[in-house]
Amino acid sequence: MLRRSLLLAAAALTGCGFELRRPPELHFKSIALTGFTPRSTMASALRDALREAKVAILDDPAQAQLTLEALNDTADKSVVASTAAGQVREVQLRQKLNFRVRSATGRELIPVTELLLTRDMSYSETVALAKEQEEALLFRAMRGDIVQQLLRRLATLTPS
């Protein structure tokens, strides 16, 4: 009985056009990443995603089909709410990437663009270690979201 209902559910999903999201198909073979700080976690996440998409990451922009130039790559935290005694109760996390993409000839394919994600997080001093880990997980998730948005933008490009 359970098997039959699973088959019916699978048939219903395929009939409605449901399909799992696939990684974007990139129409270039090489890219150079410039402007990132040496230990940028955003650059590291982007490199991992591009390697998974089988795109070569070159150091020399003159040899690459595309150059992605990071103009601003920041992650910061600010206090949103605090008690009368000055204890922090809520913080806001922000991950921002300003970038542009140029072709090998220097033609601007994507003008200066800003990707900004924010997350609100409650805070309590009594569970500071857990909140620190939650913060790290939220920053990692935001980086992943920005990388996916960036890959979708790169998938629209066809360098000549």
N, C-alpha and C positions, 0 to 999 in steps of 0.2 A: 504494500500500500504506500509506504514511504517512497519507494523507488518510483512508483507511478506518479506521485505528486511532484517529485523532483523533475521528472521528464516533462510534465505538463508546464512547470514553471520555466524550464529552459526553453521549451517551444514557444511559450508566450513572450519571453524576452527577445528571442531571435525574430519573432514575427513583428514586433513593434519597432524594430530598427535599433535596439539597444546594442551598443558596442563599447567595450572598454577603451579608455583613452590610451592612445599609443603615443610614444615620443614623436615630436615633430620631425619631419624628413628635411634634412638640411641639403641645400643644392650647391654646396661648395666643399672643397676637400681640405683647405688649410685656412688657418686664422692666426693672427698675432694679437696677443693681449698686452696692451700698454697702459701705463698710468696707475696701475695697482701698486699698493705698498708691497714690499717684499714678502711679508707674512700675512697677506690678506686672506681671510677665511672665505670671502666672496669669490676671489680669484680661484682659490682652491676648489670650491664647489662648482664653479663654472668649468674649470679644467676637467674635473671628473665627468661632468655631464657631456662635454664635447668629446672626450675620449670614448665614452659610451656610444656616442653618435658616430664614431669612427671618423672624426675630424682631426687632422694633424694640427698641433699647436706649435707654431714656430716662434723663435725669438726675434727674427729679423722681419719687420713689417714689409720690407721691399720684396721678400720672397713669398709672402702670404697673399692669398686671393682677397682676404678681408682683414681689416685692422679694427679691433674693438678698443676704443680708447676710454678708459675710466677717468672721468673728470672729478668725481667725488664718490667715495665709498665709505659710508659711516654707519656705525651702530651706536646708538646712545639711549640713555635712560633718564627720565625726569620724574620728579615727584608731582603727582596730580592732586592727592588729598593727604592731609595730615590732621592729627588730633590737636586740641587746644594745648596739649602738653608738648607738641612738636614731634610726636611719633608718626612715622610714615604709615599710611594705611593703603594707599594705592599709587602705583607707578605706571608710567607709560613707556613702552619699549618702541624704538623707531629704528628701522633698517632702511637706508637710502642708497641708491646707486644712480648717479648721473653719468651718462655715457653718450658716445656717438660712434657710428660705424662708417668707415671709409673703404673704398675699393683699392686695389693695388695701384691704380692710376691717381689716387688722391680724391676721387669724386665722392662727395658725401652721400651715402646711401640711406642712413638714418640720422636725421639731425639731432642736436642735443636733446636728450630725453631723460626725464626723471622717473624712476620707479621708487615709490615710497610706501612702506607698509608700517602700520602701527598696531600694537596690541596693548590692551590695558590688563594689568595684573594686580590683584590684591596683595597686600604685604602684611606680615606680622613678625615681630622680632622673636617671638617664641619658636617659630619654625623657620628661622633664617636660612639654615642649610637646605631645607626642602625648597624654599623659595628661590635660592640661588640656582638649584638644579632646574627648577621650572623655567627660570629666566633663560638659562642656557638652551633648553629644549625649544623655547619659543623663538629665540634668535636663530637656531638651526632651521626651524620650520619656515621662518620668514626668508632666510637666505635661499632655501629650496624653492619657495614660491617665486622669488625674484628671478632666480635662474630659469625656472620654467617659463615665466613671462618673456624673458630675454630670448630664450630658444625659440619661442613661437614667433617673435619678431624677426629673428634671424632666418627662420624657415621661409619667410616671405621674399627673401632676397635671392636673386639669381645673378651672380657676378658675370660680367662679359669677358 
